Amino acid sequence: MTTNAGAHDRRADDGFHVFDTTLRDGAQREGINLTVADKLTIARHLDDFGVGFIEGGWPGANPRDTEFFSRARQEIDFRHAKLVAFGATRRAGAKASDDPQVKALLDSGAPVITLVAKSHDRHVELALRTTLDENLAMVRDTVSYLCEQGRRVFVDCEHFFDGYRANPEYAKAVVRTAHEAGADVVVLCDTNGGMLPAQVQAVVSTVLADTGARLGIHAQDDTGCAVANTLAAVDAGATHVQCTANGYGERVGNANLFPVVAALELKYGKKVLPDGALAEMTRISHAVAEVVNLTPSTHQPYVGVSAFAHKAGLHASAIKVDPDLYQHIDPELVGNTMRMLVSDMAGRASIELKGKELGIDLGDDRELVGRVVERVKERELQGYTYEAADASFELLLRAEAEGRARRYYRTESWRAIVEDRPDGTHANEATVKLWAKGERIVATAEGNGPVNALDRAMRVGLEKIYPQLAKFELIDYKVRILEGRHGTGSTTRVLITTGDGTGEWATVGVADNIIAASWQALEDAYTYGLLRAGIEPTE
């Protein structure tokens, strides 16, 4: 592989930058601990997405980041992005050419270097413990030295907005110094995340007019305004946005890459990604979430599974006429899909659209649709939830449409035993009695819990008739007590997610005890899985 010094950028020019800092700033989120392999994987995903710059970390600051740059040069052939190394200006009183940290930036091989510089006078005096003039010299010397070494330089003005409030002339002097020394972009950082959009827009406009520098924006999300602040800076003339995938970052996070890019492409009409890349956005978001081992946010704008999910019957009626009436964009533009949620709020339109989504043509059978609506409302009153259990809803819908429930076996009885042993351990055993294809089956199995024992007993009994069950795997299991005031006597709802290696489906069960509710959800899971595998019902 080759380094990305000559990576091809399909955008027409260098007029606007999308700069990703997931691998550095995003990695500072509590709960994220990236290995070098993780960072390489995420870098590939981000390059596939088509961002212009990927900030890989701080070489020389820790062995992991140093190794990342060494391996990235050898293992990744960047098609769209340029790799960026992050570091600080030279130390006070030293020469940039003699500073080991500056040398580490050059040794990284990255074609672009981002320098963090102090732009708040109090930080210069209290944190750096140097003079305001020396801080300007540190910026000037380091930028000019790195430019002389053939590197493209960006400068992040740390705590810029707070510094501007305290001493605007000095904050602008830092920007002007970096620009005059050769920095391509000077980035105004809302490091504490306390700014609001109108404030950001006013400051960026003034600094742009007073310094003539090309400006960027780096916004933290402590006020919940990082995306809005980023776009406000663009409105004011910033042409470089720094973001992280899924908004990862220190404290509450950074400006989220995906809403920012979607807004730039779809709302502003700016071409900031390669052709076709925007439609990969949902996939990229979820892929990065998998690498960092965090569950993707279901309600994240544009890419969340609920971003285009509709529950209210009023919404469904309008969407049936024209989806644009309750959606601000076509979800396919960002690689997402519209979903109809079925609940006790559902009307006829919700059921019709959900049937269409599942490939079940309900035609103009208003009586059938009415029965399904009433059945759903009745079941949800009992505690079932179909918005989170599409597979159970499809079985219900098919049963109403076909006049009978799909069955691959009949249950005669089941039993689960939990034995508390004197040594403090527990034994879990289940026995199931089933009928399938005219054969009575009795099977017993042990498990690490009563539900697992039931699952294994069902498999022992049915796999010889339905070998497809060997591929089924219980992926997730959730329990909720629906009426807390009754304590251990409350109604219990169980949601089970099952997979077969090519897809996943969710089923629901409700009963007055957890084992019975689990059995219901397991039965639906097996039935739906066999239906999905194309097996014809036998009972």
Protein Blocks (a to p, Z undefined) as FASTA:
>chain_A
ZZfklgccfbfblmbccddfklmmmmmpghiacdfklmmmmmmmmmmnopabdcfbjehj
amklmmmmmmmmmmpccfkbccddddddddehiafklmmklmmmmmnopabdcddddfbf
klmmmmnopafklmmmmmmmmmmmmmmnopacddddehklmmmmmmmmlmmmmmmmmmmn
opabdcdddfkopacfklmmmmmmmmmmmnopacdddddfklopmmmmmmmmmmnopabd
cddehhiaehjbpcdfklmmmmmmmmnopafbdehklmmmmmmmmmmmmmnopacdfkbg
hjamklmccfblklmmmmmmomklmccbdfklnopacdddddfkbcfklmmmmmmmnopa
ekjalklmmmmmmmmmmmmmnopafklmmklmmmmmmmmmnopacdfbdcfbdcdddddd
fkopacddddddddeehiacddddddfbfklmmmmmmmmmmmmmmmmlmmpccfbdcddd
fblmnommpccdddddddehjaccddddddfbfklmmmmmmmmmmmmmmmmnopacfZZ
